[in-house]
C-alpha cells in the first residue's frame, strides 16, 4: 500500500494533494469553478490556483481510522498532502 507524508493545517479550509495523485493513480476532474489559493499573507500557494479535484477517496490513518474525503489538486506544492478542516 503506498503511503505519503501529510501536513495537518487546522487553519486550512480544504484538503489538498500535489501531483502525488498521479503516482497513487487517483483520478482528477475539473472543478466547477477555478479557485484562487493564497497564504494568510496573500502570497500564492503552489501556482496560486486550483482547477481540479479528486473524486471522493478513503483516507486511512493508522489501522483504525478511515474517512471519506475529496482533495483539491494543488499544482506546484512542495508538500504531498495538506489536511485541513473543510
PDB file of N, CA, C and O in Angstrom:
ATOM      1  N   UNK A   1       0.846  -1.172   0.000  1.00  0.00           N
ATOM      2  CA  UNK A   1       0.000   0.000   0.000  1.00  0.00           C
ATOM      3  C   UNK A   1       0.893   1.238   0.000  1.00  0.00           C
ATOM      4  O   UNK A   1       1.756   1.365   0.869  1.00  0.00           O
ATOM      5  N   UNK A   2       0.708   2.161  -0.959  1.00  0.00           N
ATOM      6  CA  UNK A   2       1.509   3.384  -0.992  1.00  0.00           C
ATOM      7  C   UNK A   2       1.203   4.270   0.212  1.00  0.00           C
ATOM      8  O   UNK A   2       0.113   4.220   0.781  1.00  0.00           O
ATOM      9  N   UNK A   3       2.177   5.068   0.580  1.00  0.00           N
ATOM     10  CA  UNK A   3       1.969   5.999   1.685  1.00  0.00           C
ATOM     11  C   UNK A   3       2.501   7.372   1.291  1.00  0.00           C
ATOM     12  O   UNK A   3       3.249   7.507   0.323  1.00  0.00           O
ATOM     13  N   UNK A   4       2.107   8.378   2.047  1.00  0.00           N
ATOM     14  CA  UNK A   4       2.562   9.746   1.794  1.00  0.00           C
ATOM     15  C   UNK A   4       2.629  10.479   3.118  1.00  0.00           C
ATOM     16  O   UNK A   4       1.926  10.140   4.070  1.00  0.00           O
ATOM     17  N   UNK A   5       3.482  11.484   3.166  1.00  0.00           N
ATOM     18  CA  UNK A   5       3.535  12.340   4.344  1.00  0.00           C
ATOM     19  C   UNK A   5       2.523  13.462   4.172  1.00  0.00           C
ATOM     20  O   UNK A   5       2.320  13.967   3.068  1.00  0.00           O
ATOM     21  N   UNK A   6       1.894  13.843   5.270  1.00  0.00           N
ATOM     22  CA  UNK A   6       0.868  14.880   5.217  1.00  0.00           C
ATOM     23  C   UNK A   6       1.170  15.976   6.227  1.00  0.00           C
ATOM     24  O   UNK A   6       1.706  15.722   7.306  1.00  0.00           O
ATOM     25  N   UNK A   7       0.816  17.188   5.856  1.00  0.00           N
ATOM     26  CA  UNK A   7       0.874  18.339   6.750  1.00  0.00           C
ATOM     27  C   UNK A   7      -0.543  18.567   7.266  1.00  0.00           C
ATOM     28  O   UNK A   7      -1.473  18.716   6.474  1.00  0.00           O
ATOM     29  N   UNK A   8      -0.713  18.594   8.567  1.00  0.00           N
ATOM     30  CA  UNK A   8      -2.017  18.876   9.148  1.00  0.00           C
ATOM     31  C   UNK A   8      -2.065  20.367   9.450  1.00  0.00           C
ATOM     32  O   UNK A   8      -1.271  20.878  10.239  1.00  0.00           O
ATOM     33  N   UNK A   9      -3.007  21.058   8.812  1.00  0.00           N
ATOM     34  CA  UNK A   9      -3.119  22.514   8.922  1.00  0.00           C
ATOM     35  C   UNK A   9      -4.530  22.867   9.383  1.00  0.00           C
ATOM     36  O   UNK A   9      -5.451  22.945   8.570  1.00  0.00           O
ATOM     37  N   UNK A  10      -4.695  23.076  10.674  1.00  0.00           N
ATOM     38  CA  UNK A  10      -6.028  23.347  11.223  1.00  0.00           C
ATOM     39  C   UNK A  10      -6.597  24.685  10.746  1.00  0.00           C
ATOM     40  O   UNK A  10      -7.790  24.941  10.912  1.00  0.00           O
ATOM     41  N   UNK A  11      -5.764  25.533  10.162  1.00  0.00           N
ATOM     42  CA  UNK A  11      -6.242  26.802   9.631  1.00  0.00           C
ATOM     43  C   UNK A  11      -6.625  26.735   8.165  1.00  0.00           C
ATOM     44  O   UNK A  11      -7.120  27.714   7.607  1.00  0.00           O
ATOM     45  N   UNK A  12      -6.401  25.591   7.537  1.00  0.00           N
ATOM     46  CA  UNK A  12      -6.709  25.427   6.120  1.00  0.00           C
ATOM     47  C   UNK A  12      -8.190  25.131   5.929  1.00  0.00           C
ATOM     48  O   UNK A  12      -8.796  24.406   6.717  1.00  0.00           O
ATOM     49  N   UNK A  13      -8.759  25.694   4.885  1.00  0.00           N
ATOM     50  CA  UNK A  13     -10.187  25.493   4.631  1.00  0.00           C
ATOM     51  C   UNK A  13     -10.464  24.328   3.690  1.00  0.00           C
ATOM     52  O   UNK A  13     -11.596  24.152   3.241  1.00  0.00           O
ATOM     53  N   UNK A  14      -9.443  23.531   3.386  1.00  0.00           N
ATOM     54  CA  UNK A  14      -9.652  22.401   2.487  1.00  0.00           C
ATOM     55  C   UNK A  14      -8.589  21.342   2.660  1.00  0.00           C
ATOM     56  O   UNK A  14      -7.647  21.503   3.435  1.00  0.00           O
ATOM     57  N   UNK A  15      -8.753  20.249   1.921  1.00  0.00           N
ATOM     58  CA  UNK A  15      -7.764  19.178   1.844  1.00  0.00           C
ATOM     59  C   UNK A  15      -7.130  19.254   0.463  1.00  0.00           C
ATOM     60  O   UNK A  15      -7.832  19.378  -0.541  1.00  0.00           O
ATOM     61  N   UNK A  16      -5.810  19.180   0.410  1.00  0.00           N
ATOM     62  CA  UNK A  16      -5.101  19.379  -0.844  1.00  0.00           C
ATOM     63  C   UNK A  16      -4.137  18.230  -1.098  1.00  0.00           C
ATOM     64  O   UNK A  16      -3.610  17.625  -0.164  1.00  0.00           O
ATOM     65  N   UNK A  17      -3.915  17.939  -2.372  1.00  0.00           N
ATOM     66  CA  UNK A  17      -2.950  16.919  -2.766  1.00  0.00           C
ATOM     67  C   UNK A  17      -2.129  17.475  -3.923  1.00  0.00           C
ATOM     68  O   UNK A  17      -2.641  18.212  -4.766  1.00  0.00           O
ATOM     69  N   UNK A  18      -0.852  17.112  -3.951  1.00  0.00           N
ATOM     70  CA  UNK A  18       0.045  17.543  -5.021  1.00  0.00           C
ATOM     71  C   UNK A  18      -0.090  16.574  -6.198  1.00  0.00           C
ATOM     72  O   UNK A  18      -1.038  15.790  -6.263  1.00  0.00           O
ATOM     73  N   UNK A  19       0.844  16.635  -7.102  1.00  0.00           N
ATOM     74  CA  UNK A  19       0.839  15.711  -8.229  1.00  0.00           C
ATOM     75  C   UNK A  19       1.147  14.279  -7.802  1.00  0.00           C
ATOM     76  O   UNK A  19       1.222  13.383  -8.644  1.00  0.00           O
ATOM     77  N   UNK A  20       1.323  14.060  -6.511  1.00  0.00           N
ATOM     78  CA  UNK A  20       1.431  12.708  -5.967  1.00  0.00           C
ATOM     79  C   UNK A  20       0.234  11.866  -6.396  1.00  0.00           C
ATOM     80  O   UNK A  20       0.338  10.643  -6.493  1.00  0.00           O
ATOM     81  N   UNK A  21      -0.897  12.512  -6.652  1.00  0.00           N
ATOM     82  CA  UNK A  21      -2.087  11.756  -7.038  1.00  0.00           C
ATOM     83  C   UNK A  21      -1.841  10.915  -8.279  1.00  0.00           C
ATOM     84  O   UNK A  21      -2.448   9.855  -8.432  1.00  0.00           O
ATOM     85  N   UNK A  22      -0.971  11.360  -9.161  1.00  0.00           N
ATOM     86  CA  UNK A  22      -0.659  10.558 -10.357  1.00  0.00           C
ATOM     87  C   UNK A  22       0.057   9.274  -9.973  1.00  0.00           C
ATOM     88  O   UNK A  22      -0.251   8.211 -10.512  1.00  0.00           O
ATOM     89  N   UNK A  23       1.012   9.356  -9.044  1.00  0.00           N
ATOM     90  CA  UNK A  23       1.734   8.162  -8.595  1.00  0.00           C
ATOM     91  C   UNK A  23       0.807   7.195  -7.878  1.00  0.00           C
ATOM     92  O   UNK A  23       1.009   5.981  -7.929  1.00  0.00           O
ATOM     93  N   UNK A  24      -0.212   7.731  -7.207  1.00  0.00           N
ATOM     94  CA  UNK A  24      -1.157   6.894  -6.474  1.00  0.00           C
ATOM     95  C   UNK A  24      -2.337   6.457  -7.341  1.00  0.00           C
ATOM     96  O   UNK A  24      -3.247   5.778  -6.866  1.00  0.00           O
ATOM     97  N   UNK A  25      -2.315   6.852  -8.620  1.00  0.00           N
ATOM     98  CA  UNK A  25      -3.378   6.505  -9.583  1.00  0.00           C
ATOM     99  C   UNK A  25      -4.752   6.998  -9.125  1.00  0.00           C
ATOM    100  O   UNK A  25      -5.761   6.317  -9.312  1.00  0.00           O
ATOM    101  N   UNK A  26      -4.777   8.188  -8.526  1.00  0.00           N
ATOM    102  CA  UNK A  26      -6.046   8.810  -8.148  1.00  0.00           C
ATOM    103  C   UNK A  26      -6.475   9.696  -9.311  1.00  0.00           C
ATOM    104  O   UNK A  26      -5.707  10.543  -9.768  1.00  0.00           O
ATOM    105  N   UNK A  27      -7.671   9.506  -9.777  1.00  0.00           N
ATOM    106  CA  UNK A  27      -8.167  10.307 -10.898  1.00  0.00           C
ATOM    107  C   UNK A  27      -8.465  11.731 -10.426  1.00  0.00           C
ATOM    108  O   UNK A  27      -8.632  11.987  -9.234  1.00  0.00           O
ATOM    109  N   UNK A  28      -8.525  12.641 -11.383  1.00  0.00           N
ATOM    110  CA  UNK A  28      -8.901  14.013 -11.075  1.00  0.00           C
ATOM    111  C   UNK A  28      -9.933  14.480 -12.080  1.00  0.00           C
ATOM    112  O   UNK A  28      -9.999  13.973 -13.200  1.00  0.00           O
ATOM    113  N   UNK A  29     -10.732  15.443 -11.677  1.00  0.00           N
ATOM    114  CA  UNK A  29     -11.745  16.003 -12.567  1.00  0.00           C
ATOM    115  C   UNK A  29     -11.715  17.519 -12.423  1.00  0.00           C
ATOM    116  O   UNK A  29     -11.232  18.049 -11.423  1.00  0.00           O
ATOM    117  N   UNK A  30     -12.230  18.202 -13.423  1.00  0.00           N
ATOM    118  CA  UNK A  30     -12.248  19.667 -13.387  1.00  0.00           C
ATOM    119  C   UNK A  30     -13.195  20.162 -12.305  1.00  0.00           C
ATOM    120  O   UNK A  30     -14.262  19.590 -12.085  1.00  0.00           O
ATOM    121  N   UNK A  31     -12.790  21.229 -11.637  1.00  0.00           N
ATOM    122  CA  UNK A  31     -13.665  21.886 -10.663  1.00  0.00           C
ATOM    123  C   UNK A  31     -14.754  22.634 -11.423  1.00  0.00           C
ATOM    124  O   UNK A  31     -14.549  23.041 -12.567  1.00  0.00           O
ATOM    125  N   UNK A  32     -15.887  22.811 -10.803  1.00  0.00           N
ATOM    126  CA  UNK A  32     -16.944  23.578 -11.451  1.00  0.00           C
ATOM    127  C   UNK A  32     -16.553  25.048 -11.590  1.00  0.00           C
ATOM    128  O   UNK A  32     -17.036  25.750 -12.478  1.00  0.00           O
ATOM    129  N   UNK A  33     -15.670  25.503 -10.698  1.00  0.00           N
ATOM    130  CA  UNK A  33     -15.187  26.882 -10.750  1.00  0.00           C
ATOM    131  C   UNK A  33     -13.742  26.905 -10.265  1.00  0.00           C
ATOM    132  O   UNK A  33     -13.430  26.318  -9.229  1.00  0.00           O
ATOM    133  N   UNK A  34     -12.856  27.576 -11.001  1.00  0.00           N
ATOM    134  CA  UNK A  34     -11.454  27.694 -10.580  1.00  0.00           C
ATOM    135  C   UNK A  34     -11.381  28.513  -9.287  1.00  0.00           C
ATOM    136  O   UNK A  34     -12.152  29.451  -9.081  1.00  0.00           O
ATOM    137  N   UNK A  35     -10.435  28.133  -8.427  1.00  0.00           N
ATOM    138  CA  UNK A  35     -10.267  28.809  -7.144  1.00  0.00           C
ATOM    139  C   UNK A  35      -8.886  29.438  -7.055  1.00  0.00           C
ATOM    140  O   UNK A  35      -7.900  28.802  -7.426  1.00  0.00           O
ATOM    141  N   UNK A  36      -8.795  30.667  -6.574  1.00  0.00           N
ATOM    142  CA  UNK A  36      -7.501  31.281  -6.279  1.00  0.00           C
ATOM    143  C   UNK A  36      -7.061  30.807  -4.908  1.00  0.00           C
ATOM    144  O   UNK A  36      -7.872  30.749  -3.983  1.00  0.00           O
ATOM    145  N   UNK A  37      -5.776  30.464  -4.762  1.00  0.00           N
ATOM    146  CA  UNK A  37      -5.262  29.963  -3.493  1.00  0.00           C
ATOM    147  C   UNK A  37      -4.110  30.837  -3.033  1.00  0.00           C
ATOM    148  O   UNK A  37      -3.106  30.979  -3.732  1.00  0.00           O
ATOM    149  N   UNK A  38      -4.261  31.423  -1.851  1.00  0.00           N
ATOM    150  CA  UNK A  38      -3.227  32.280  -1.285  1.00  0.00           C
ATOM    151  C   UNK A  38      -2.963  31.895   0.164  1.00  0.00           C
ATOM    152  O   UNK A  38      -3.828  31.343   0.845  1.00  0.00           O
ATOM    153  N   UNK A  39      -1.750  32.197   0.623  1.00  0.00           N
ATOM    154  CA  UNK A  39      -1.420  32.002   2.032  1.00  0.00           C
ATOM    155  C   UNK A  39      -2.096  33.095   2.847  1.00  0.00           C
ATOM    156  O   UNK A  39      -2.701  34.011   2.290  1.00  0.00           O
ATOM    157  N   UNK A  40      -1.993  32.998   4.134  1.00  0.00           N
ATOM    158  CA  UNK A  40      -2.570  34.017   5.010  1.00  0.00           C
ATOM    159  C   UNK A  40      -1.927  35.388   4.765  1.00  0.00           C
ATOM    160  O   UNK A  40      -2.518  36.419   5.086  1.00  0.00           O
ATOM    161  N   UNK A  41      -0.714  35.394   4.196  1.00  0.00           N
ATOM    162  CA  UNK A  41      -0.023  36.649   3.882  1.00  0.00           C
ATOM    163  C   UNK A  41      -0.355  37.165   2.489  1.00  0.00           C
ATOM    164  O   UNK A  41       0.173  38.192   2.062  1.00  0.00           O
ATOM    165  N   UNK A  42      -1.235  36.452   1.774  1.00  0.00           N
ATOM    166  CA  UNK A  42      -1.649  36.889   0.448  1.00  0.00           C
ATOM    167  C   UNK A  42      -0.761  36.426  -0.685  1.00  0.00           C
ATOM    168  O   UNK A  42      -0.971  36.827  -1.829  1.00  0.00           O
ATOM    169  N   UNK A  43       0.235  35.584  -0.397  1.00  0.00           N
ATOM    170  CA  UNK A  43       1.116  35.069  -1.447  1.00  0.00           C
ATOM    171  C   UNK A  43       0.498  33.815  -2.061  1.00  0.00           C
ATOM    172  O   UNK A  43      -0.186  33.066  -1.365  1.00  0.00           O
ATOM    173  N   UNK A  44       0.731  33.574  -3.363  1.00  0.00           N
ATOM    174  CA  UNK A  44       0.155  32.386  -3.999  1.00  0.00           C
ATOM    175  C   UNK A  44       0.626  31.100  -3.328  1.00  0.00           C
ATOM    176  O   UNK A  44       1.795  30.965  -2.965  1.00  0.00           O
ATOM    177  N   UNK A  45      -0.292  30.170  -3.171  1.00  0.00           N
ATOM    178  CA  UNK A  45       0.011  28.848  -2.643  1.00  0.00           C
ATOM    179  C   UNK A  45       0.143  27.916  -3.830  1.00  0.00           C
ATOM    180  O   UNK A  45      -0.780  27.818  -4.639  1.00  0.00           O
ATOM    181  N   UNK A  46       1.281  27.222  -3.955  1.00  0.00           N
ATOM    182  CA  UNK A  46       1.543  26.441  -5.166  1.00  0.00           C
ATOM    183  C   UNK A  46       1.627  27.412  -6.329  1.00  0.00           C
ATOM    184  O   UNK A  46       2.358  28.401  -6.268  1.00  0.00           O
ATOM    185  N   UNK A  47       0.872  27.128  -7.400  1.00  0.00           N
ATOM    186  CA  UNK A  47       0.838  28.048  -8.544  1.00  0.00           C
ATOM    187  C   UNK A  47      -0.212  29.144  -8.359  1.00  0.00           C
ATOM    188  O   UNK A  47      -0.344  30.026  -9.207  1.00  0.00           O
ATOM    189  N   UNK A  48      -0.959  29.090  -7.254  1.00  0.00           N
ATOM    190  CA  UNK A  48      -1.902  30.156  -6.941  1.00  0.00           C
ATOM    191  C   UNK A  48      -3.339  29.905  -7.358  1.00  0.00           C
ATOM    192  O   UNK A  48      -4.196  30.766  -7.154  1.00  0.00           O
ATOM    193  N   UNK A  49      -3.622  28.753  -7.934  1.00  0.00           N
ATOM    194  CA  UNK A  49      -4.990  28.469  -8.355  1.00  0.00           C
ATOM    195  C   UNK A  49      -5.258  26.966  -8.323  1.00  0.00           C
ATOM    196  O   UNK A  49      -4.335  26.153  -8.369  1.00  0.00           O
ATOM    197  N   UNK A  50      -6.529  26.623  -8.243  1.00  0.00           N
ATOM    198  CA  UNK A  50      -6.989  25.233  -8.243  1.00  0.00           C
ATOM    199  C   UNK A  50      -7.959  25.072  -9.405  1.00  0.00           C
ATOM    200  O   UNK A  50      -8.937  25.813  -9.510  1.00  0.00           O
ATOM    201  N   UNK A  51      -7.689  24.108 -10.275  1.00  0.00           N
ATOM    202  CA  UNK A  51      -8.587  23.811 -11.390  1.00  0.00           C
ATOM    203  C   UNK A  51      -9.172  22.407 -11.323  1.00  0.00           C
ATOM    204  O   UNK A  51     -10.139  22.101 -12.020  1.00  0.00           O
ATOM    205  N   UNK A  52      -8.581  21.543 -10.476  1.00  0.00           N
ATOM    206  CA  UNK A  52      -9.008  20.144 -10.435  1.00  0.00           C
ATOM    207  C   UNK A  52      -9.219  19.663  -9.008  1.00  0.00           C
ATOM    208  O   UNK A  52      -8.642  20.194  -8.059  1.00  0.00           O
ATOM    209  N   UNK A  53     -10.056  18.653  -8.884  1.00  0.00           N
ATOM    210  CA  UNK A  53     -10.292  17.992  -7.614  1.00  0.00           C
ATOM    211  C   UNK A  53     -10.355  16.490  -7.851  1.00  0.00           C
ATOM    212  O   UNK A  53     -10.488  16.035  -8.987  1.00  0.00           O
ATOM    213  N   UNK A  54     -10.260  15.738  -6.783  1.00  0.00           N
ATOM    214  CA  UNK A  54     -10.379  14.288  -6.895  1.00  0.00           C
ATOM    215  C   UNK A  54     -11.827  13.897  -6.643  1.00  0.00           C
ATOM    216  O   UNK A  54     -12.580  14.648  -6.023  1.00  0.00           O
ATOM    217  N   UNK A  55     -12.218  12.718  -7.125  1.00  0.00           N
ATOM    218  CA  UNK A  55     -13.476  12.160  -6.612  1.00  0.00           C
ATOM    219  C   UNK A  55     -13.257  11.841  -5.132  1.00  0.00           C
ATOM    220  O   UNK A  55     -12.137  11.976  -4.641  1.00  0.00           O
ATOM    221  N   UNK A  56     -14.280  11.430  -4.425  1.00  0.00           N
ATOM    222  CA  UNK A  56     -14.078  11.067  -3.029  1.00  0.00           C
ATOM    223  C   UNK A  56     -13.132   9.873  -2.937  1.00  0.00           C
ATOM    224  O   UNK A  56     -13.193   8.948  -3.747  1.00  0.00           O
ATOM    225  N   UNK A  57     -12.268   9.914  -1.944  1.00  0.00           N
ATOM    226  CA  UNK A  57     -11.314   8.830  -1.691  1.00  0.00           C
ATOM    227  C   UNK A  57     -11.379   8.479  -0.206  1.00  0.00           C
ATOM    228  O   UNK A  57     -11.819   9.280   0.619  1.00  0.00           O
ATOM    229  N   UNK A  58     -10.937   7.276   0.111  1.00  0.00           N
ATOM    230  CA  UNK A  58     -10.889   6.853   1.505  1.00  0.00           C
ATOM    231  C   UNK A  58      -9.511   7.149   2.054  1.00  0.00           C
ATOM    232  O   UNK A  58      -8.514   6.624   1.556  1.00  0.00           O
ATOM    233  N   UNK A  59      -9.446   7.980   3.070  1.00  0.00           N
ATOM    234  CA  UNK A  59      -8.197   8.322   3.742  1.00  0.00           C
ATOM    235  C   UNK A  59      -8.076   7.433   4.970  1.00  0.00           C
ATOM    236  O   UNK A  59      -8.962   7.415   5.823  1.00  0.00           O
ATOM    237  N   UNK A  60      -6.975   6.696   5.053  1.00  0.00           N
ATOM    238  CA  UNK A  60      -6.741   5.824   6.202  1.00  0.00           C
ATOM    239  C   UNK A  60      -5.558   6.352   6.988  1.00  0.00           C
ATOM    240  O   UNK A  60      -4.493   6.603   6.425  1.00  0.00           O
ATOM    241  N   UNK A  61      -5.743   6.519   8.278  1.00  0.00           N
ATOM    242  CA  UNK A  61      -4.644   6.892   9.165  1.00  0.00           C
ATOM    243  C   UNK A  61      -4.520   5.796  10.209  1.00  0.00           C
ATOM    244  O   UNK A  61      -5.442   5.547  10.985  1.00  0.00           O
ATOM    245  N   UNK A  62      -3.378   5.156  10.214  1.00  0.00           N
ATOM    246  CA  UNK A  62      -3.196   4.018  11.115  1.00  0.00           C
ATOM    247  C   UNK A  62      -4.071   2.861  10.685  1.00  0.00           C
ATOM    248  O   UNK A  62      -4.455   2.759   9.520  1.00  0.00           O
ATOM    249  N   UNK A  63      -4.383   1.992  11.625  1.00  0.00           N
ATOM    250  CA  UNK A  63      -5.190   0.815  11.322  1.00  0.00           C
ATOM    251  C   UNK A  63      -6.665   0.990  11.650  1.00  0.00           C
ATOM    252  O   UNK A  63      -7.497   0.201  11.200  1.00  0.00           O
ATOM    253  N   UNK A  64      -6.996   2.004  12.421  1.00  0.00           N
ATOM    254  CA  UNK A  64      -8.349   2.074  12.956  1.00  0.00           C
ATOM    255  C   UNK A  64      -9.207   3.224  12.444  1.00  0.00           C
ATOM    256  O   UNK A  64     -10.410   3.244  12.704  1.00  0.00           O
ATOM    257  N   UNK A  65      -8.632   4.174  11.731  1.00  0.00           N
ATOM    258  CA  UNK A  65      -9.411   5.350  11.345  1.00  0.00           C
ATOM    259  C   UNK A  65      -9.484   5.487   9.832  1.00  0.00           C
ATOM    260  O   UNK A  65      -8.462   5.458   9.147  1.00  0.00           O
ATOM    261  N   UNK A  66     -10.701   5.637   9.315  1.00  0.00           N
ATOM    262  CA  UNK A  66     -10.940   5.890   7.895  1.00  0.00           C
ATOM    263  C   UNK A  66     -11.915   7.053   7.768  1.00  0.00           C
ATOM    264  O   UNK A  66     -12.823   7.218   8.583  1.00  0.00           O
ATOM    265  N   UNK A  67     -11.708   7.850   6.732  1.00  0.00           N
ATOM    266  CA  UNK A  67     -12.622   8.951   6.461  1.00  0.00           C
ATOM    267  C   UNK A  67     -12.716   9.127   4.954  1.00  0.00           C
ATOM    268  O   UNK A  67     -11.710   9.014   4.254  1.00  0.00           O
ATOM    269  N   UNK A  68     -13.901   9.398   4.453  1.00  0.00           N
ATOM    270  CA  UNK A  68     -14.090   9.632   3.022  1.00  0.00           C
ATOM    271  C   UNK A  68     -14.030  11.141   2.787  1.00  0.00           C
ATOM    272  O   UNK A  68     -14.817  11.901   3.352  1.00  0.00           O
ATOM    273  N   UNK A  69     -13.082  11.559   1.944  1.00  0.00           N
ATOM    274  CA  UNK A  69     -12.870  12.983   1.677  1.00  0.00           C
ATOM    275  C   UNK A  69     -12.592  13.183   0.191  1.00  0.00           C
ATOM    276  O   UNK A  69     -12.429  12.214  -0.551  1.00  0.00           O
ATOM    277  N   UNK A  70     -12.540  14.420  -0.232  1.00  0.00           N
ATOM    278  CA  UNK A  70     -12.017  14.733  -1.559  1.00  0.00           C
ATOM    279  C   UNK A  70     -10.895  15.737  -1.383  1.00  0.00           C
ATOM    280  O   UNK A  70     -10.845  16.477  -0.401  1.00  0.00           O
ATOM    281  N   UNK A  71     -10.003  15.745  -2.345  1.00  0.00           N
ATOM    282  CA  UNK A  71      -8.857  16.655  -2.325  1.00  0.00           C
ATOM    283  C   UNK A  71      -8.975  17.655  -3.455  1.00  0.00           C
ATOM    284  O   UNK A  71      -9.466  17.323  -4.534  1.00  0.00           O
ATOM    285  N   UNK A  72      -8.532  18.864  -3.219  1.00  0.00           N
ATOM    286  CA  UNK A  72      -8.300  19.833  -4.278  1.00  0.00           C
ATOM    287  C   UNK A  72      -6.858  19.632  -4.729  1.00  0.00           C
ATOM    288  O   UNK A  72      -5.964  19.477  -3.897  1.00  0.00           O
ATOM    289  N   UNK A  73      -6.626  19.632  -6.040  1.00  0.00           N
ATOM    290  CA  UNK A  73      -5.289  19.369  -6.578  1.00  0.00           C
ATOM    291  C   UNK A  73      -4.508  20.675  -6.601  1.00  0.00           C
ATOM    292  O   UNK A  73      -4.861  21.617  -7.311  1.00  0.00           O
ATOM    293  N   UNK A  74      -3.437  20.712  -5.808  1.00  0.00           N
ATOM    294  CA  UNK A  74      -2.612  21.913  -5.661  1.00  0.00           C
ATOM    295  C   UNK A  74      -1.314  21.719  -6.439  1.00  0.00           C
ATOM    296  O   UNK A  74      -0.322  21.231  -5.898  1.00  0.00           O
ATOM    297  N   UNK A  75      -1.332  22.104  -7.710  1.00  0.00           N
ATOM    298  CA  UNK A  75      -0.130  22.006  -8.541  1.00  0.00           C
ATOM    299  C   UNK A  75       0.947  22.934  -7.998  1.00  0.00           C
ATOM    300  O   UNK A  75       0.650  24.030  -7.524  1.00  0.00           O
ATOM    301  N   UNK A  76       2.188  22.496  -8.066  1.00  0.00           N
ATOM    302  CA  UNK A  76       3.305  23.314  -7.626  1.00  0.00           C
ATOM    303  C   UNK A  76       3.566  23.244  -6.136  1.00  0.00           C
ATOM    304  O   UNK A  76       4.426  23.965  -5.630  1.00  0.00           O
ATOM    305  N   UNK A  77       2.849  22.400  -5.425  1.00  0.00           N
ATOM    306  CA  UNK A  77       3.046  22.279  -3.981  1.00  0.00           C
ATOM    307  C   UNK A  77       4.278  21.439  -3.681  1.00  0.00           C
ATOM    308  O   UNK A  77       4.554  20.462  -4.377  1.00  0.00           O
ATOM    309  N   UNK A  78       5.010  21.815  -2.654  1.00  0.00           N
ATOM    310  CA  UNK A  78       6.169  21.025  -2.226  1.00  0.00           C
ATOM    311  C   UNK A  78       5.779  20.020  -1.148  1.00  0.00           C
ATOM    312  O   UNK A  78       6.605  19.214  -0.720  1.00  0.00           O
ATOM    313  N   UNK A  79       4.532  20.065  -0.713  1.00  0.00           N
ATOM    314  CA  UNK A  79       4.006  19.131   0.283  1.00  0.00           C
ATOM    315  C   UNK A  79       3.073  18.160  -0.421  1.00  0.00           C
ATOM    316  O   UNK A  79       2.225  18.578  -1.210  1.00  0.00           O
ATOM    317  N   UNK A  80       3.219  16.853  -0.143  1.00  0.00           N
ATOM    318  CA  UNK A  80       2.374  15.858  -0.808  1.00  0.00           C
ATOM    319  C   UNK A  80       0.894  16.058  -0.521  1.00  0.00           C
ATOM    320  O   UNK A  80       0.074  16.105  -1.438  1.00  0.00           O
ATOM    321  N   UNK A  81       0.561  16.176   0.755  1.00  0.00           N
ATOM    322  CA  UNK A  81      -0.840  16.255   1.177  1.00  0.00           C
ATOM    323  C   UNK A  81      -0.959  17.301   2.287  1.00  0.00           C
ATOM    324  O   UNK A  81      -0.130  17.349   3.195  1.00  0.00           O
ATOM    325  N   UNK A  82      -1.987  18.129   2.206  1.00  0.00           N
ATOM    326  CA  UNK A  82      -2.323  19.061   3.279  1.00  0.00           C
ATOM    327  C   UNK A  82      -3.734  18.713   3.735  1.00  0.00           C
ATOM    328  O   UNK A  82      -4.681  18.744   2.949  1.00  0.00           O
ATOM    329  N   UNK A  83      -3.858  18.384   5.012  1.00  0.00           N
ATOM    330  CA  UNK A  83      -5.169  18.062   5.580  1.00  0.00           C
ATOM    331  C   UNK A  83      -5.638  19.246   6.407  1.00  0.00           C
ATOM    332  O   UNK A  83      -5.011  19.618   7.399  1.00  0.00           O
ATOM    333  N   UNK A  84      -6.743  19.828   5.988  1.00  0.00           N
ATOM    334  CA  UNK A  84      -7.287  20.980   6.691  1.00  0.00           C
ATOM    335  C   UNK A  84      -8.567  20.637   7.416  1.00  0.00           C
ATOM    336  O   UNK A  84      -8.832  19.476   7.730  1.00  0.00           O
ATOM    337  N   UNK A  85      -9.350  21.653   7.675  1.00  0.00           N
ATOM    338  CA  UNK A  85     -10.644  21.499   8.365  1.00  0.00           C
ATOM    339  C   UNK A  85     -11.740  22.060   7.473  1.00  0.00           C
ATOM    340  O   UNK A  85     -12.283  23.129   7.752  1.00  0.00           O
ATOM    341  N   UNK A  86     -12.069  21.344   6.398  1.00  0.00           N
ATOM    342  CA  UNK A  86     -13.092  21.875   5.476  1.00  0.00           C
ATOM    343  C   UNK A  86     -14.484  21.873   6.085  1.00  0.00           C
ATOM    344  O   UNK A  86     -15.443  22.289   5.434  1.00  0.00           O
TER     345      UNK A  86
END
